[in-house]
Amino acid sequence: MLRGLGAREGRRVNRTGRALAVAALLIAVAAAIHWRGKGVSRVQRGWTVASAKGCFTCHGPGGIRGMADPGHGLDEIPPFSGGLITMYARTEGEIREWILDGLPRRVRDDPEQMKLRASATIRMPAWRGRLSGDEVDDLVAYVKAVSEFETPPEGPAAQGHEVAVRLGCFNCHGPQGRASMPNPRSFKGYIPSWDGQDFPELARDDAEIREWVLDGRPRRLHDSALARVFLDRQVIQMPAYRGHIDPAEVDRLVDYLRWVRAHPY
């Protein structure tokens, strides 16, 4: 009798264990789906596509290194960053042609350009028919952001970009502030991009942007008990720059952020 009860109890424990394991899996899947939701920026999704499709194999981690290409007249496969991309692509349309066809039409129709590439050891693959339209759009957005393909004109927004570079803002907020880097234990699971749909939920106006920069969070969210739970527990905390940045630099950061939001990817 005792042995029978023990067996039944064992089966019950096993069923409970399996149920808990399934529940944990469902929670993990739900979290992954949530992180990949529409709030995640196009630039972040482009990084994911580039990683999955092997783009970083030749263009280096994050697309910022490149590699040698013996036999190529320009000697190398360029990184996306460092300002070199404009030597290869003059417009967003040409970035798209590189991805889809391996070469833009302008280069393909230029005998001198083709001569440079005739003996190249490594050639850019053509992805037409292998990527969805959304994947291409996401890749283009990532290449544009990490290469600084579009930048603000000389003036306050450009100065704000320089401040953001100096302070390391793009380390957390991604290229040009346009990424959605993962942030465990945060409300949405990521750091919202500056040009994202959900950014106004965090910064309703310029005054709240300044509070984020100076104090690490706006007073409105700090005074909300529910919001503060997520702000306090998230792994990556927004630093407070009060005392480390002058008011004019804060103003320039606001100018740059406005420019990013006016030019979403």
N, C-alpha and C positions, 0 to 999 in steps of 0.2 A: 504493500500500500504506500509506504513511504517512498519506495523507489518510483512508483507510478506518479506520485505527486511531484517528485523531483524532476522527472522527465517532462511533465507538463509545464512545471515552472521554468525549466530550461528552454522549452519551446516558446513560452511566453516572452522570456527575456530576449531570445533570439529575434522574435517578431518585433519586439519593441526596439531592439538595436537596429534592425533593418529599416524600420519606420523612421527612426531618428536620422539614419544615414541618408535616406531618401529626402527627408526634410532639409537636411544640411545641403544636399546637392541642389535642391530646388532653390534654396535661398541664395546659394552661390551663383546659379544660373540667372536668377532674377537680378542679382546685383550686377552681373556682367551685362545683361540686357539694359539695365538702367544706365550704366556708365556709357553704353554705346547709343543711348537715346538721342533725340533730336537736339538736346542741349549741348552735346559734345560738338565742338567746332569742326568745320570742314577741314581746317589745317590739321587738327589732331587726327581726323579720319584719314587724311592724306598720308600722314606719317605711318599709320597702321597699314595702309595699302602698300606703301613703298617697302616697308619691312617684310610684309607677307610675300610680295612679288620679287624680292631679291634685288631691288634697286640699290640697296646699300652695299651689296657685294662689290660693285664697281665704283660707286660714288662715295663709299666710305660710310662709317657709322653716322646716322643722321643726315647723310648726304653732304658732309662737311670736310671730306678728306680727299676723295679722288684717288687715282692711281696711275702708274705709268702705262703707256700704250705704245710699245715699240713699233716702229714703222709708220706711225701717224705723224703727219707733218707738224702737228702742234704738240707732239710728244706725250700727251696725257689725256686721260679721261677727267674732265673737270669736276670739282666739287660743285654742289649747288650754291654754296656760300662763297664769300670772299670777293664778290663783284665780278667773277669770271663769267657768270651765266650770260651776261649781256654780249659777250663775244660770240656766243653761239645762238642766242635767241633774241631777236629784236623786239618781238611783241609777244603777248600772251598766246596769240594764235600759233606762233612758232614753237612755243613750249609744248603746246598740244600736239603739233605735228611731230616733234621729236618723240613724244611718247607713243603716238599711234603708228607712225611710219618709219621711225628710226632715223629720219632726216627730214628737215623742212624742205619744201619745194624750192625755196630760194637757193639752198645749198646744192640740192640735187641737180638743179639747172645750171649750176656754175662749174664749168670744166676745171678751173683752177682749184676750187674747193674740193671737188671730187678727186683730183690728183693728189691732194694732201692726204686723203683717206684711202687711197688705192692699196697701200701696203700695210694698213693698220692691223695689228694683231687681234685687237678686240673691237667688235662693232656693236653699236647700239641695237638691241632687238626692237622689232616692231610689235606693238601690242594691240593693233587694230583687230577686233573680233575676239580678243582675249580678256578685255576689261569691259565692265559695264560703263554706261555713260556717267553714272555717279562716281565710280572709281576714278575715271579720268578727271572729272571735275575736282575731286578731292586731291588727286596728285598734283594737278596744276596749282591749286591753292597752296599746297605745302611747298612746292618749288618756289613759288612767288614769295612766300613769307620768309623762308629760310635764306633765300638769295637777296632779300631786300630789293626785289625787282621793281617795286613801286615804293617810293619814299615821299614824305611831305616836302613841299617846296621850301626853299630857304626862308626862315622866319621862326615864329614862336613854336610851332609844332615840331619843326626840325630840331630846335634847341631842346625841346622836351624829349625827343628821341635820344639825344645825347645824354641827357640826365638819366633816362631809363637804362641805357647801356652802362653808364658809370656805376649806378646803384645795383646792377645785376637783376633788374626786374624781369628780364626775359629768361633768366634761369628757371623761374617758377611759372611765369605766364607764357612761356614759349616764344617762338619767333614773332617779333613785332607785337607781342602781347596777344596773339591770336590763337594760341593752343588751349587745350583743356586737359592739362596734365593731371594724372590721377592724384587724388588726395584722400587716402583711407580715413574712414570715420567722419568725413565731412558730410554735410546734408545730401549733396548730390553725387559724392564720390569723386569729384574732380574740381579743379580750380577753374572757374568760369572764364572764358575768353573775353577780352575787352570789347570785341565786336559781336559777341554772342547775344542771342535773344533773351537770355536770362540775366544779363548783366544789370539791367535796370532794377531787378529785384534786390540787388545788393547795394547799388548806388543810385539813388533816385535823382540826384542832381549833383552839380559841381561841388557843393558844400560837403556832401557825403563822400565824394571821391577824395577830397582833402582830408577828411577824417580817417578814411582808410589809410592814406599815406602817412599821416602824422601819428595816429593812435593805434593803427592795426585793425580797427573796426569802427563803424559809425555808431554814434550814440544810440540811434534808433534800434539797431540790432542788439547792442550791448544791454539795453534796458529791457529787452524781451527775454523772459526766462527760458522760453523754448529755443529761441535762436541762440542764446548764450550756451546752451547745452552742446549744440553742434560746433559752435565756434571754439569752445574750450577743449572739446575732445578730439577735434581733427588733428591729424598727425602734422601736417604742414601748416604752420601758423604765419599769418601775415605779420612781418616785422613793423614796429612803430618807429618812424624816422624823426619824430619830434626832437629837436635839438641837434639833429645831424644833417638837416637840409634847410636852406633858407627859403623864405616865402616866395621869392621869385622863381625858384626851381620847382616848387609845388605848382605854381601857376603854369609853368611850361609843361609839366607832366599832364596837367588837365588839358592843355591845348593839344598835346600829342594824342591823348586818349580820345578827344573829340574827333581828331582827324581819322584815327583808326575806325571809329564808329561810323564816320561818314563815308568810309571806303571799305565796307565789309567784303570778305572773300566768300 
